[in-house]
Amino acid sequence: MKKVLFVLCLFAATGNIFAVGSNNQKRFVKGTVADKTEAVRSASDKEILDLAKAAIEFSVNYKDLLGEDPELAELVISGIECLPYEYLENASTAEKTSIANRLLTVYGLFSEAKVRSVVLEKFTNSPLPVENIVTQLNVYVKSVDPEAAEPELIKQVVSTLEKIGNSDSFEILFRVRSESRWEPFYAEIENAIAILAKQSEQKILELISAGNVKDCMQMLNLIAKNSQTEQILSAQIAENVLSRTIYIYENTTKLSEDLIPLQIDSFNLLAKNNWTRASATAVRYLKNAETEYTQKVLPENEYCKIIVSVIKIAPIGAIQPLSSMLVALNRQKEANQQEPSEAVMLSIINSLGEAGDKNAFDALLSVTYFEYPDSVVAAARNALAKLKW
């Protein structure tokens, strides 16, 4: 009886449009649950707001009594769908918050996928505050078993987070993307994190700075290499991944088989973007690559590519280390130690020539004093001619 009075009071508070009792109002109060749904669906523009609200309130108040009743689910769906966008757009902040909280209640009370789907659509496509629903969806993704849940609902949750999620949503989706049980939803997750990355720069850098090789590889492949990612963010990710992998290399006793390829990938992306902001990191990697090459964990062809490309990232900073590398190889030659690799020599010489920095003069000139192959001596002379004075 109290709940009937509640519905009547709700109508009484709506204003004069129901002063004489419209047919739809009477049908809603006197009719079955199905009648109530029909009253909402057939309401006029003047009636719709009050009937939509009444449908939601009735459904929430009688959910415990009626349980998983399909007609009650249809009623609450009708109420949510019929909430006018224009009203929501012009409502006060307090009213928007009140409605958003009521929809959150519906989402929690009704486990039916179709009801939750309508709630998510309303949050996505209307000007309601979304902070609380995003928090709830984040918790859902972290706790749900994707192999047991309704696939379409999971897809819609991910899609909703793509549109209204936050940096926490990014991290949660990024984490579950590495779990094989989420594989059926990889496409949706990858698209969502690519979109959310635009507002999650700080979170991304935090994840990289504490990440392992697998984390860094996933960040590079899913975000930095994604066509939807802006060039600046892509380069920042590559720079931080390279820095992180250098640290891992220098502080591990057992190398992951993915570490060297990941370093190469991130470095190549920096070179592709001519990302000179990563000059210090590139120079650090050049020295790191020299050690990796000496230890035979970095192939010579990749090492040579790094030497040639480092000038694109560190046109000034790389001159001194490249010159020092050349001088060291000359000393090795002079001491009749292992013959320097012709490919490596040519890579260093050509890189210094392309840079055109006069500080490389002494190192390049010294090459011509030794009995190197003609190709090496010719390259050194050509590089000397390119130096800018």
Buried (B, 14 or more C-beta within 10 A) or exposed (E): EEEEEEBEEBBEEBEEBBEEEBEBBEBBBEBEBEBBBBBBBEBEEEBBBBBBBBBBBBBBBBBEEBEEBEEBBBBBBBBBBBBBEEBBEEBEEEEBBEBBEBBBBBBEBBEBBBBBBBBBBBBBEBEBBBEBBBBEBBEBBEEBEBEEEBEEBBBBBBBBBBBBBBBBBBBBBBBBBEEEEBEEBEEBBBBBBBBBBEEBBEBBBBBBEEBEBEBBBBBBEBBBBBEEBEEEBBBBBBBBBBBBBBEBBEEEEEBBEBBBBBBBBBBBBBBBBEBBBBBEBBBBBBEBBBEBBEEEBBEEEBBBBBBBBBBBBBBEBBBBBBBEBBBEBBEEBEEEEEEBBEEBBBBBBBBBBBBBBEEBBEBBBBBEEBEBEEEBBBBBBEBBEBBEE
